[in-house]
Amino acid sequence: MEEKILGTNYYREYKNKLMSAEEAVKVVKSGDWVAYSHFALFPRSLDKALAQRKDELTDVKVRGVCALYEAEIANVDPKYKHFIYHSGFLSYTEERSISRWPRPGLMPGRETWFLIP
């Protein structure tokens, strides 16, 4: 009954697209941009799955905004060969993570702070 909204079966479509984080990160290729969500919507399981692919990928740029959790992709790659984390607005958690990275050069942009390797 609740499956049908305006004549379209959204529930069936959702179930057909539903996959694990490990399956979802398989589409990420070297050089890609990956967008994480904002604040508490940080995709922790996806971040962990992507970090596990570190040795398969290079130059993957990940964009987040004011994350409430540490990005695992940043912690597994201290030399920035595989992942570069960009934050649209540094949260306390992101600042704390950056302070532990070996080269935490931050450069203020017009509206964004970027981690510059």
C-alpha positions in Angstrom: 0.0 0.0 0.0 2.7 2.6 0.9 4.8 1.4 -2.0 2.9 3.3 -4.5 3.3 7.1 -4.6 1.8 9.0 -7.5 1.6 5.8 -9.5 5.3 5.0 -9.2 6.8 2.2 -7.2 9.6 4.0 -5.4 10.0 1.2 -2.9 10.8 -1.4 -5.6 13.3 1.1 -7.3 15.0 1.7 -3.9 15.3 -2.0 -3.2 16.8 -2.6 -6.7 19.5 0.1 -6.1 20.2 -0.8 -2.5 23.8 -2.1 -2.0 26.5 -2.4 0.6 29.2 0.3 1.1 31.8 -2.2 -0.3 29.7 -2.6 -3.5 29.2 1.1 -3.8 32.8 2.1 -3.7 33.7 -0.3 -6.5 32.6 2.3 -9.0 35.2 4.8 -7.7 38.2 5.2 -10.1 41.5 6.9 -9.7 41.2 10.7 -10.3 37.5 10.7 -9.3 35.8 13.2 -7.0 33.6 11.7 -4.3 31.1 13.9 -2.4 30.4 13.0 1.3 27.4 14.6 2.9 27.2 17.3 5.6 27.5 17.2 9.4 26.0 14.1 11.0 25.1 12.6 7.6 28.8 11.7 7.1 28.9 8.3 5.4 31.0 6.3 7.9 30.6 2.9 6.4 31.3 4.2 2.8 34.3 6.1 4.1 35.7 2.9 5.7 35.1 0.9 2.6 36.8 3.5 0.4 39.8 3.6 2.8 40.1 -0.2 2.4 40.7 0.4 -1.4 43.6 2.7 -0.8 46.2 0.5 -2.6 44.0 0.3 -5.7 43.4 4.0 -6.1 45.4 7.3 -6.6 44.4 10.9 -6.6 40.8 10.4 -5.4 39.5 13.7 -4.1 36.8 13.6 -1.4 34.7 16.6 -0.6 32.9 16.9 2.8 31.4 19.7 4.9 31.8 20.1 8.6 32.1 16.4 9.3 31.3 15.2 12.8 33.5 12.1 12.3 37.1 11.7 11.3 37.6 10.7 7.6 39.2 7.3 7.5 40.5 8.0 4.0 42.6 10.8 5.4 44.0 8.7 8.2 45.1 5.7 6.0 47.0 7.9 3.5 49.4 10.3 5.3 51.3 11.1 2.1 48.2 12.0 0.0 49.0 9.6 -2.8 45.6 8.0 -2.8 43.1 10.4 -1.2 42.9 14.2 -0.7 40.2 15.3 1.7 38.6 18.7 1.0 36.4 20.4 3.6 33.8 23.1 2.8 33.8 24.2 6.4 36.2 22.7 8.9 34.5 21.2 11.9 36.3 20.7 15.2 36.7 17.0 14.3 38.3 17.8 11.0 40.7 20.4 12.5 41.7 17.8 15.1 42.4 15.2 12.4 44.4 17.7 10.3 46.6 18.6 13.3 47.9 15.0 13.3 48.6 14.8 9.6 52.3 15.1 8.6 51.7 18.0 6.2 48.7 19.9 7.3 49.1 22.9 5.0 45.8 24.7 4.9 45.2 27.5 2.5 42.1 29.7 2.9 40.1 29.9 -0.3 37.3 32.4 -0.9 34.7 30.3 0.8 36.4 27.0 1.4 39.5 25.6 3.2 41.3 23.0 1.2 44.0 20.6 2.4 47.0 21.3 0.2 49.4 18.4 0.0 
